[in-house]
Amino acid sequence: MPHVIIEATSNLESTHPIKPLLRRVNERLVQLDTLIPIGGLRTRGYVVTNYVVADGTEDDAFVHVTVKLGGGRTDEQFQQIGDAIFQVVSDYYDTYFEQHSLALSLDLHQFQRPTWKKNNIHERYR
């Protein structure tokens, strides 16, 4: 049940809309089908309209990615997943990063407790 949640400040939307980024991240994760159950993959994004970055005096921007994964993966596999997503995000914002102040971050979480789920999408990929 991989969840990828991307938050991006609204000042990025005119030059780097979030929807194409969601597609790119999702497409990259589909390539990691031995690590990611495709039928459980959920990638979503939110444009943040209320925010303050640093001291609030500049039109700084941020993009934060939260990745939530179930267990059963090695540390190396978690690293591979995080690296793949962060590379896509970094590449997407490269031109903006070169000319503007931008903070990119990614946080990867492993579910520690039981989760409840019901999903018939998996059948399509078996």
C-alpha positions as a LaTeX table, in Angstrom:
\begin{tabular}{lrrr}
\hline
Residue & $x$ (\AA) & $y$ (\AA) & $z$ (\AA) \\
\hline
Met1 & 0.00 & 0.00 & 0.00 \\
Pro2 & 2.54 & 2.62 & $-1.03$ \\
His3 & 1.33 & 6.18 & $-0.56$ \\
Val4 & 3.23 & 9.11 & $-2.05$ \\
Ile5 & 2.03 & 12.52 & $-0.89$ \\
Ile6 & 3.57 & 15.60 & $-2.48$ \\
Glu7 & 3.06 & 19.08 & $-1.06$ \\
Ala8 & 4.22 & 22.03 & $-3.17$ \\
Thr9 & 3.83 & 25.74 & $-2.52$ \\
Ser10 & 1.43 & 27.61 & $-4.77$ \\
Asn11 & 4.14 & 29.90 & $-6.17$ \\
Leu12 & 5.46 & 26.92 & $-8.15$ \\
Glu13 & 2.18 & 26.12 & $-9.87$ \\
Ser14 & 2.47 & 28.60 & $-12.77$ \\
Thr15 & 5.79 & 27.19 & $-13.99$ \\
His16 & 5.84 & 23.70 & $-12.47$ \\
Pro17 & 2.30 & 22.40 & $-11.94$ \\
Ile18 & 2.04 & 19.48 & $-9.56$ \\
Lys19 & $-0.03$ & 17.13 & $-11.77$ \\
Pro20 & 2.76 & 16.28 & $-14.25$ \\
Leu21 & 5.09 & 15.62 & $-11.31$ \\
Leu22 & 2.59 & 13.15 & $-9.84$ \\
Arg23 & 2.53 & 11.28 & $-13.14$ \\
Arg24 & 6.33 & 11.19 & $-13.38$ \\
Val25 & 6.74 & 9.91 & $-9.83$ \\
Asn26 & 4.06 & 7.28 & $-10.39$ \\
Glu27 & 5.62 & 6.16 & $-13.68$ \\
Arg28 & 9.02 & 5.80 & $-11.99$ \\
Leu29 & 7.57 & 3.70 & $-9.18$ \\
Val30 & 5.76 & 1.46 & $-11.64$ \\
Gln31 & 9.23 & 0.64 & $-13.02$ \\
Leu32 & 10.13 & $-0.66$ & $-9.55$ \\
Asp33 & 7.39 & $-3.29$ & $-9.69$ \\
Thr34 & 9.51 & $-5.84$ & $-7.82$ \\
Leu35 & 9.55 & $-3.42$ & $-4.85$ \\
Ile36 & 6.20 & $-1.66$ & $-5.23$ \\
Pro37 & 2.83 & $-3.44$ & $-5.57$ \\
Ile38 & 1.41 & $-1.43$ & $-8.45$ \\
Gly39 & $-2.21$ & $-2.10$ & $-7.54$ \\
Gly40 & $-1.70$ & $-0.47$ & $-4.17$ \\
Leu41 & 0.21 & 2.58 & $-5.39$ \\
Arg42 & $-1.40$ & 5.92 & $-4.59$ \\
Thr43 & 0.28 & 9.15 & $-5.61$ \\
Arg44 & $-1.36$ & 12.43 & $-4.73$ \\
Gly45 & $-0.43$ & 16.06 & $-4.43$ \\
Tyr46 & $-1.52$ & 19.18 & $-2.68$ \\
Val47 & $-0.81$ & 22.76 & $-3.61$ \\
Val48 & $-0.11$ & 24.61 & $-0.39$ \\
Thr49 & $-1.61$ & 28.09 & $-0.43$ \\
Asn50 & $-1.01$ & 29.05 & 3.19 \\
Tyr51 & 2.67 & 28.84 & 4.10 \\
Val52 & 5.69 & 30.74 & 5.33 \\
Val53 & 9.20 & 29.68 & 4.32 \\
Ala54 & 12.29 & 30.75 & 6.28 \\
Asp55 & 11.75 & 34.29 & 7.62 \\
Gly56 & 8.85 & 34.92 & 5.24 \\
Thr57 & 10.43 & 37.94 & 3.54 \\
Glu58 & 11.08 & 36.30 & 0.18 \\
Asp59 & 8.93 & 34.35 & $-2.24$ \\
Asp60 & 10.66 & 31.10 & $-1.32$ \\
Ala61 & 9.14 & 27.77 & $-2.28$ \\
Phe62 & 9.17 & 24.23 & $-0.95$ \\
Val63 & 8.25 & 20.76 & $-2.07$ \\
His64 & 7.94 & 18.03 & 0.52 \\
Val65 & 7.33 & 14.39 & $-0.33$ \\
Thr66 & 6.02 & 11.92 & 2.23 \\
Val67 & 6.29 & 8.25 & 1.29 \\
Lys68 & 4.46 & 5.65 & 3.37 \\
Leu69 & 5.30 & 1.99 & 2.81 \\
Gly70 & 4.50 & $-1.31$ & 4.39 \\
Gly71 & 7.26 & $-3.46$ & 5.83 \\
Gly72 & 9.03 & $-6.43$ & 4.33 \\
Arg73 & 11.72 & $-4.45$ & 2.51 \\
Thr74 & 15.41 & $-4.22$ & 3.26 \\
Asp75 & 17.10 & $-0.95$ & 4.13 \\
Glu76 & 18.66 & $-1.00$ & 0.66 \\
Gln77 & 15.24 & $-1.35$ & $-0.96$ \\
Phe78 & 13.86 & 1.55 & 1.07 \\
Gln79 & 16.89 & 3.58 & $-0.01$ \\
Gln80 & 16.32 & 2.63 & $-3.65$ \\
Ile81 & 12.68 & 3.73 & $-3.50$ \\
Gly82 & 13.51 & 7.02 & $-1.78$ \\
Asp83 & 16.36 & 7.75 & $-4.18$ \\
Ala84 & 14.17 & 7.05 & $-7.22$ \\
Ile85 & 11.43 & 9.41 & $-6.07$ \\
Phe86 & 13.81 & 12.16 & $-4.96$ \\
Gln87 & 15.62 & 12.03 & $-8.31$ \\
Val88 & 12.36 & 12.52 & $-10.22$ \\
Val89 & 11.37 & 15.44 & $-7.99$ \\
Ser90 & 14.82 & 17.03 & $-8.22$ \\
Asp91 & 14.89 & 16.70 & $-11.99$ \\
Tyr92 & 11.41 & 18.19 & $-12.32$ \\
Tyr93 & 12.36 & 21.33 & $-10.40$ \\
Asp94 & 15.95 & 21.69 & $-11.69$ \\
Thr95 & 15.34 & 24.82 & $-13.75$ \\
Tyr96 & 13.38 & 26.49 & $-10.96$ \\
Phe97 & 16.05 & 25.55 & $-8.40$ \\
Glu98 & 18.77 & 27.20 & $-10.52$ \\
Gln99 & 17.02 & 30.58 & $-10.47$ \\
His100 & 14.91 & 30.68 & $-7.29$ \\
Ser101 & 15.02 & 29.73 & $-3.64$ \\
Leu102 & 13.54 & 26.26 & $-3.25$ \\
Ala103 & 13.67 & 23.64 & $-0.50$ \\
Leu104 & 13.15 & 20.01 & $-1.56$ \\
Ser105 & 12.69 & 17.25 & 1.00 \\
Leu106 & 11.52 & 13.65 & 1.22 \\
Asp107 & 10.51 & 11.66 & 4.27 \\
Leu108 & 10.01 & 7.90 & 4.09 \\
His109 & 7.85 & 6.12 & 6.66 \\
Gln110 & 7.36 & 2.42 & 7.24 \\
Phe111 & 4.05 & 1.41 & 8.73 \\
Gln112 & 4.78 & $-0.02$ & 12.18 \\
Arg113 & 1.29 & $-1.01$ & 13.20 \\
Pro114 & $-1.33$ & $-3.10$ & 11.43 \\
Thr115 & $-3.22$ & $-1.39$ & 8.63 \\
Trp116 & $-6.70$ & $-2.06$ & 7.32 \\
Lys117 & $-7.27$ & $-2.20$ & 3.60 \\
Lys118 & $-9.59$ & $-3.56$ & 0.97 \\
Asn119 & $-8.44$ & $-3.27$ & $-2.64$ \\
Asn120 & $-9.49$ & $-5.17$ & $-5.74$ \\
Ile121 & $-7.13$ & $-3.24$ & $-8.04$ \\
His122 & $-4.32$ & $-5.74$ & $-7.31$ \\
Glu123 & $-6.15$ & $-8.39$ & $-9.35$ \\
Arg124 & $-5.41$ & $-6.47$ & $-12.53$ \\
Tyr125 & $-1.65$ & $-6.84$ & $-11.98$ \\
Arg126 & $-1.47$ & $-10.51$ & $-10.97$ \\
\hline
\end{tabular}
